[in-house]
């Protein structure tokens, strides 16, 4: 009798193990197909593709990145040389949980990041279409800025730790380009050290990435050379 019971238990365990393995295998198929489609679309656009690049999790700081230990992931990384500039894009995601005393709610956060390499290291300049309360960052040297263009100042919010540099890169030609693009302007964006960053609150789409990269490069090409010359002089 004990032998029969043991056989039944063993059989059940084997069935469950096979079911778990099968579930995991089947569960990876949609993800694998999604990656293959993204890679194929990226190649058609002339971009390289990496499924994951964990080292990029802490590559940049500020919104929308989590600046503390988290479960963040960087996937679907695209890289290319576009119009003579190095460009990288990837999907940055994490989740947060909130417990209200009775139940826990988990929220997924997904962003597409596009980063264009800058010709020189820059101070921080961020441009948004909504006010997210930058003034509380005054303690670390970041403050809101008006450039003196009533139309531009009425539409955009600027935060920076270097007002002179912000006014230099947000010159008349850059402001005109943002106005001309209207809803297609690559906003929000941030000059941040070695890169010009922009982000969307959505999953990565290669076609959208190409369009966003072009828009960012258009802006960079309108920044006067003197802005970068001054940075080189400052850096020695």
Residue pairs with C-beta under 8 A, 6 or more apart in sequence:
35 51
35 76
38 49
38 76
38 204
38 206
39 49
39 51
41 206
41 207
42 48
42 49
42 78
42 206
43 49
44 206
45 80
45 206
45 207
45 209
45 210
46 80
47 78
47 79
47 80
47 89
47 206
47 209
47 210
48 78
48 79
48 80
49 76
49 77
49 78
50 76
50 77
50 79
51 75
51 76
51 77
52 73
52 74
52 75
52 77
53 74
53 75
53 77
53 90
54 73
54 74
56 74
56 77
56 90
56 92
57 72
57 73
57 74
57 92
59 74
60 113
60 115
60 192
60 195
60 197
61 67
61 192
62 124
62 126
62 190
62 192
63 132
64 92
64 109
64 111
64 113
64 199
64 201
65 72
65 92
66 72
66 94
70 94
71 94
71 95
72 92
72 93
72 94
73 92
73 93
73 94
74 90
74 91
74 92
75 90
75 91
75 93
75 204
76 90
76 91
76 204
77 88
77 89
77 90
78 88
78 89
78 90
78 204
78 206
78 209
79 86
79 87
79 88
79 89
80 87
80 213
81 87
82 116
82 213
82 214
82 217
83 214
83 217
85 116
85 117
85 217
85 220
86 116
86 117
87 114
87 115
87 116
87 117
87 213
87 217
88 114
88 115
89 112
89 113
89 114
89 115
89 204
89 209
89 212
89 213
90 112
90 113
90 204
91 110
91 111
91 112
91 113
91 203
91 204
92 110
92 111
92 112
92 113
92 199
93 108
93 109
93 110
93 111
94 109
95 106
95 107
95 108
95 109
96 106
96 107
96 109
97 104
97 105
97 106
97 107
98 104
98 105
98 107
99 105
109 201
110 201
110 202
110 203
111 199
111 200
111 201
111 202
112 199
112 200
112 202
112 203
112 204
112 205
112 208
112 209
113 197
113 198
113 199
114 186
114 197
114 198
114 199
114 209
114 212
114 213
114 216
115 195
115 196
115 197
116 195
116 196
116 213
116 216
116 217
116 220
117 194
117 195
118 191
118 193
118 194
118 195
118 196
118 220
119 228
120 228
120 231
120 232
120 235
121 193
121 194
121 231
121 235
122 165
122 169
122 191
122 192
122 193
122 194
122 231
123 160
123 161
123 162
123 165
123 166
123 191
124 142
124 159
124 160
124 161
124 162
124 190
124 191
124 192
124 193
125 158
125 159
125 160
125 162
125 165
125 166
125 169
125 170
125 190
125 191
126 134
126 158
126 159
126 160
126 188
126 189
126 190
126 191
127 156
127 157
127 158
127 170
127 178
127 187
127 188
127 189
127 190
128 156
128 157
128 159
128 187
128 188
129 155
129 156
129 157
129 187
129 188
130 157
131 157
132 157
134 142
134 143
134 144
134 157
134 159
135 143
135 144
137 143
137 159
140 161
141 161
142 159
142 160
142 161
143 159
143 160
143 161
143 163
144 157
144 158
144 159
145 158
145 159
145 160
145 163
145 166
145 167
146 153
146 158
147 153
147 158
147 166
147 167
147 170
147 175
149 175
151 179
152 170
152 175
152 178
152 179
155 179
156 178
156 187
158 166
158 170
160 166
164 230
165 191
165 227
165 230
165 231
168 223
168 224
168 226
168 227
168 230
169 191
169 223
169 227
171 222
171 223
171 224
171 227
173 222
173 223
173 224
174 219
174 222
174 223
176 222
177 185
177 218
177 219
177 222
178 185
178 187
178 219
179 185
181 215
184 211
184 215
185 215
186 198
186 212
186 215
186 216
186 219
187 198
188 198
188 199
189 196
189 197
189 198
189 216
189 219
190 196
190 197
190 198
196 216
196 219
196 220
198 212
198 215
198 216
200 208
200 212
202 208
